[in-house]
């Protein structure tokens, strides 16, 4: 794990093949905390809790390309007015592995914002589940929360599930979700194959578009190289 202070009131925490379990982070008023996790070999099991105070900003990213089973849980409490959360996940599962990701954001005060985006690929008998809960509590007016979950299922032996939940106890808020689970787009495949690209290479190109964007949340060059190799080798 590497901790480095980027600039005043901003901290980045990087985990490489070390999944935090039982970790608790506090983002003070006006501060920014970035947690980046890259998993390639180790089991996925872990749990993080994050508390964000007024005008605090939490940004998190998980790049998971291991072939191990596991369950990862993250709970984010937006406790102060103007607190924000941005959570991004890319996961690839295969080889009979079963993975579950649970993300929960609790809007405890007004004018809070949250975005969780989860993208994954299930192949070779892999099972992948995304669950997301966004809870806007009473008093959290003018809050904005959004969930996005997309899973590509490569074959009949694999399975993907996206289970978004919205709990809204207040008026004058914005809450939405988009959940898509399905096979590769046949029209996209046909287009690429019509240009002389093999079916396997066409699947690889489309899949890269799902997974590679996670790299933009990592700045460590060595970690980026490993992520790149993991994506290329896993698809």
C-alpha positions as CSV (number, residue, x, y, z in Angstrom):
1,X,0.0,0.0,0.0
2,X,1.3,3.4,-0.9
3,X,0.2,6.7,0.6
4,X,1.3,10.0,-0.9
5,X,0.0,13.5,-0.4
6,X,-0.6,15.0,-3.8
7,X,-1.3,18.5,-2.7
8,X,-2.8,20.3,0.2
9,X,-6.0,18.7,1.5
10,X,-5.7,15.8,-1.0
11,X,-4.6,12.2,-0.2
12,X,-4.2,9.2,-2.5
13,X,-4.2,5.6,-1.1
14,X,-3.1,2.8,-3.5
15,X,-3.6,-0.9,-2.9
16,X,-1.9,-3.3,-5.3
17,X,-3.0,-7.0,-4.7
18,X,-3.8,-6.0,-1.1
19,X,-7.6,-5.9,-0.6
20,X,-8.4,-3.8,2.5
21,X,-10.7,-5.5,5.0
22,X,-12.3,-3.6,7.8
23,X,-10.7,-0.3,6.7
24,X,-12.3,2.9,7.7
25,X,-11.6,6.3,6.2
26,X,-12.6,9.8,7.2
27,X,-12.7,12.6,4.7
28,X,-12.7,15.9,6.6
29,X,-14.5,19.1,5.5
30,X,-13.1,20.3,2.2
31,X,-10.7,17.4,1.8
32,X,-10.3,15.0,-1.1
33,X,-9.5,11.3,-0.6
34,X,-8.7,9.0,-3.5
35,X,-8.6,5.2,-3.0
36,X,-7.3,3.1,-5.9
37,X,-7.3,-0.7,-5.7
38,X,-5.8,-3.1,-8.3
39,X,-6.4,-6.8,-7.8
40,X,-4.7,-9.4,-10.0
41,X,-3.9,-12.5,-7.9
42,X,-5.2,-12.4,-4.4
43,X,-8.7,-13.2,-3.1
44,X,-11.2,-10.4,-3.5
45,X,-12.8,-10.5,-0.1
46,X,-12.7,-7.1,1.6
47,X,-14.7,-4.2,3.1
48,X,-14.3,-0.4,3.2
49,X,-16.3,2.2,5.1
50,X,-15.9,5.9,4.2
51,X,-17.3,8.9,6.0
52,X,-17.4,12.2,4.1
53,X,-17.9,15.5,5.9
54,X,-19.2,18.8,4.5
55,X,-17.9,19.6,1.0
56,X,-15.6,16.6,1.2
57,X,-14.8,14.6,-1.9
58,X,-14.3,10.8,-2.1
59,X,-13.1,9.2,-5.3
60,X,-12.6,5.5,-5.5
61,X,-11.6,3.0,-8.2
62,X,-11.3,-0.8,-8.2
63,X,-9.6,-2.7,-11.1
64,X,-10.2,-6.4,-10.5
65,X,-8.7,-8.9,-12.9
66,X,-8.1,-11.9,-10.7
67,X,-9.6,-15.3,-11.3
68,X,-10.4,-15.8,-7.6
69,X,-13.7,-16.0,-5.8
70,X,-14.8,-13.2,-3.4
71,X,-17.0,-10.5,-2.2
72,X,-16.1,-6.8,-1.9
73,X,-18.2,-4.3,0.0
74,X,-17.9,-0.5,0.2
75,X,-20.1,1.8,2.2
76,X,-20.0,5.5,1.8
77,X,-21.7,7.9,4.2
78,X,-22.1,11.4,2.8
79,X,-22.6,13.1,6.2
80,X,-22.2,16.8,5.4
81,X,-23.8,19.2,3.0
82,X,-22.1,19.2,-0.4
83,X,-20.2,15.9,0.2
84,X,-19.5,13.9,-3.0
85,X,-18.7,10.3,-3.9
86,X,-17.4,8.9,-7.2
87,X,-16.9,5.2,-7.4
88,X,-15.7,3.3,-10.4
89,X,-15.2,-0.5,-10.9
90,X,-14.0,-2.7,-13.8
91,X,-14.0,-6.5,-13.3
92,X,-13.3,-9.6,-15.3
93,X,-14.3,-13.0,-14.1
94,X,-13.7,-16.4,-15.6
95,X,-12.5,-19.9,-14.8
96,X,-15.5,-20.8,-12.5
97,X,-14.8,-17.8,-10.3
98,X,-17.7,-16.1,-8.5
99,X,-17.5,-12.4,-7.6
100,X,-19.9,-10.1,-5.8
101,X,-19.5,-6.4,-5.5
102,X,-21.8,-4.5,-3.0
103,X,-21.7,-0.7,-3.1
104,X,-23.9,1.4,-0.8
105,X,-24.1,5.2,-0.6
106,X,-26.0,6.9,2.2
107,X,-27.0,10.6,1.6
108,X,-27.3,12.0,5.1
109,X,-27.4,15.7,4.3
110,X,-28.6,18.1,1.6
111,X,-26.9,18.8,-1.8
112,X,-24.8,15.6,-1.7
113,X,-23.8,13.9,-4.9
114,X,-22.9,10.3,-5.8
115,X,-22.0,8.4,-8.9
116,X,-21.2,4.7,-9.0
117,X,-20.3,3.0,-12.3
118,X,-19.6,-0.7,-12.5
119,X,-18.5,-2.4,-15.7
120,X,-17.7,-6.1,-16.1
121,X,-17.2,-9.2,-18.3
122,X,-18.2,-12.7,-17.3
123,X,-16.7,-15.6,-19.4
124,X,-15.5,-19.2,-19.1
125,X,-18.1,-20.2,-16.4
126,X,-17.5,-17.0,-14.4
127,X,-20.3,-15.4,-12.3
128,X,-20.4,-11.7,-11.7
129,X,-22.9,-9.7,-9.5
130,X,-23.1,-6.0,-9.0
131,X,-25.4,-4.7,-6.2
132,X,-25.8,-1.0,-5.6
133,X,-27.9,0.8,-2.9
134,X,-28.4,4.5,-3.0
135,X,-30.3,5.8,0.1
136,X,-31.4,9.4,0.2
137,X,-32.5,10.1,3.8
138,X,-34.9,12.7,5.1
139,X,-33.5,16.2,5.0
140,X,-31.2,15.5,2.0
141,X,-32.9,17.9,-0.3
142,X,-31.4,18.7,-3.7
143,X,-29.3,15.5,-3.6
144,X,-28.2,13.8,-6.9
145,X,-27.4,10.1,-7.0
146,X,-26.8,7.9,-10.0
147,X,-25.9,4.2,-10.6
148,X,-24.6,2.6,-13.8
149,X,-24.0,-1.1,-14.2
150,X,-23.1,-3.0,-17.4
151,X,-22.0,-6.6,-17.7
152,X,-21.1,-8.5,-20.9
153,X,-21.7,-12.3,-20.7
154,X,-19.5,-14.1,-23.2
155,X,-21.0,-17.6,-23.2
156,X,-23.9,-19.9,-21.9
157,X,-21.9,-21.1,-19.0
158,X,-21.3,-17.6,-17.5
159,X,-23.7,-15.4,-15.7
160,X,-24.1,-11.7,-14.7
161,X,-26.5,-9.9,-12.5
162,X,-26.9,-6.1,-11.9
163,X,-29.2,-5.3,-8.9
164,X,-29.6,-1.5,-8.3
165,X,-31.7,-0.3,-5.4
166,X,-32.9,3.3,-4.8
167,X,-34.3,4.3,-1.4
168,X,-35.8,7.8,-1.4
169,X,-37.1,9.4,1.8
170,X,-37.0,13.0,0.6
171,X,-38.5,15.2,-2.1
172,X,-36.7,17.6,-4.5
173,X,-34.0,15.1,-5.3
174,X,-32.6,13.4,-8.5
175,X,-32.1,9.6,-8.4
176,X,-31.6,7.3,-11.3
177,X,-30.0,4.0,-12.4
178,X,-29.1,2.1,-15.6
179,X,-28.5,-1.7,-15.5
180,X,-27.6,-3.8,-18.5
181,X,-26.6,-7.4,-18.7
182,X,-26.3,-9.1,-22.1
183,X,-24.2,-10.7,-24.8
184,X,-21.8,-8.8,-27.0
185,X,-23.7,-6.6,-29.5
186,X,-24.0,-8.7,-32.7
187,X,-24.1,-5.7,-35.0
188,X,-20.8,-4.5,-33.5
189,X,-19.3,-7.9,-34.1
190,X,-20.6,-8.0,-37.7
191,X,-19.2,-4.6,-38.4
192,X,-15.7,-5.5,-37.2
193,X,-15.8,-8.9,-38.9
194,X,-16.8,-7.3,-42.2
195,X,-13.6,-5.3,-42.0
196,X,-11.6,-8.5,-41.9
197,X,-11.2,-8.8,-38.1
198,X,-11.6,-12.3,-36.7
199,X,-14.5,-13.0,-34.3
200,X,-12.1,-13.5,-31.4
201,X,-10.2,-10.2,-32.1
202,X,-13.5,-8.4,-32.5
203,X,-14.7,-9.6,-29.1
204,X,-11.4,-8.4,-27.6
205,X,-11.7,-4.9,-29.1
206,X,-15.3,-4.4,-27.9
207,X,-14.4,-5.7,-24.4
208,X,-11.4,-3.4,-24.1
209,X,-13.7,-0.5,-24.5
210,X,-15.6,-1.7,-21.4
211,X,-12.5,-2.3,-19.2
212,X,-9.7,0.0,-20.2
213,X,-11.4,3.3,-19.0
214,X,-10.6,2.2,-15.4
215,X,-7.0,3.1,-16.1
216,X,-7.7,6.8,-16.1
217,X,-8.1,6.6,-12.3
218,X,-4.6,5.2,-11.7
219,X,-1.5,7.4,-12.0
220,X,1.2,5.0,-10.9
221,X,3.0,3.9,-14.1
222,X,3.9,0.4,-12.9
223,X,0.3,-0.4,-11.8
224,X,-1.0,0.9,-15.1
225,X,1.3,-1.5,-17.0
226,X,0.1,-4.4,-14.9
227,X,-3.5,-3.5,-15.4
228,X,-2.9,-3.2,-19.2
229,X,-1.3,-6.6,-19.3
230,X,-4.1,-8.1,-17.1
231,X,-6.8,-6.8,-19.4
232,X,-5.1,-7.9,-22.6
233,X,-4.3,-11.4,-21.2
234,X,-7.7,-11.9,-19.6
235,X,-10.0,-11.2,-22.5
